[in-house]
Amino acid sequence: MAILKLNDGKLEYIERTTFDKHGILERQHLQAMLRDQVEVISPDTLVVAEEFGDWEGSNRRIDLLGVNKSGHLVVIELKRTEDGGHMELQALRYASMISTLTFSRLVQIYQKYIDSRGLETDAEEGLLSFLGWDEPDEDEFAQEVKIVLASAEFSKELTTTVIWLNDFGLDIRCVRMHPYLDGSNLLLDVQTVIPVPETADYQVRVREKKQQERAARSQNRDLTKFDLQTSESLYSALNKRRLIHKVVSSIIEKGHTPIEVQTVADNSSIKKKKLFEIFDGELSEAELHQLIMKDDPGGRHPRTARYFCNTGEYYFHDGKTYVLSNQWGIGTLEFIDDLKKSFEAIKLEVSESKG
């Protein structure tokens, strides 16, 4: 697309140029500028790491790692070439590598980035403020990984691949950056080419609908949300995992023990008889994660993803640490009914959310 300048009633073409011609390098120049003004290519995004490669068995690095206002991770890859190279394949690898990041792990990553730049900011406070959250919410965090590819141009093979992948539920944006020379001034024309801006909202809605339909068909997941009213507090729009955690936490906060909760499970009809993993000592989050991962079988999701094992989520009793399973589905509401009867003073009331 040409850029023209209005000059004394005439249209004058501004010369298109290349990054290479003006000595603009990817990392030293483009990456440094976009890192500090990332909204140019990825609106509503906070950069939390640069040249991120904190994984074993690979020396690959993400140009910029971010998180957006919805709590999704954002992989940003930059090229100054005229075809984009194979950046879509690189970005897919990176997206899979970071897909299991937890909020607590991202806090550590962001703090390291902040410290490396000499900024006086607390990582957790900064993330919560950016996301508009009062407290960390692992259930809502990083449900998706978004990809942004920014290059001087894209090959037909790359754009065709991106469009195909987006049809299957991925969220990949291609942002074209054309440099122009106007006298002594170097200009940058930034355009989103995929998805086409005029149809972006519609395409997102179609993609999200397809994702939900596929997930419902393949997993038969119950997406119902619930409200929990206790004698002192109201918790709204909880999925089953968060609902059971709030119920158990409310019981323990009232002076009851994990053993008493387990006893109710032992005498109930639920299939999940073992509610807790139990470890000796009052453990820190890092110690707890290390012990849980000792028996990790490998795969996409680490074993820690199966438990409420972040700070503030687990319980201490009689010199031991109790970690509640977060694998809940059939039988959840029946078990909560058993808990209501066993701990009547707490006045547990569960209802389906109307919002």
Secondary structure, DSSP 4 states (H G I P E B T S, - for coil): ---EEEETTEEEEPEE--TGGGT--IIIIIIHHHHHTGGGTSTTEEEEEEEE---TT----EEEEEEETTS-EEEEEE--SSS-TTHHHHHHHHHHHHTT--HHHHHHHHHHHHHHTT----HHHHHHHHHT-SS--TTTTTSSEEEEEEES---HHHHHHHHHHHHTT--EEEEEEEEEEETTEEEEEEEEEES-GGGHHHHHHHHHHHHHHHHHHHH------EEEE-SS-EEEEE-HHHHHHHHHHHHHHTT--HHHHHHHHHTSS-S----EEEEES---HHHHHHHHHTT---SSS-GGGGB--STTTSEEETTEEEEEB----TTHHHHHHHHHHHTGGG--EEEE---
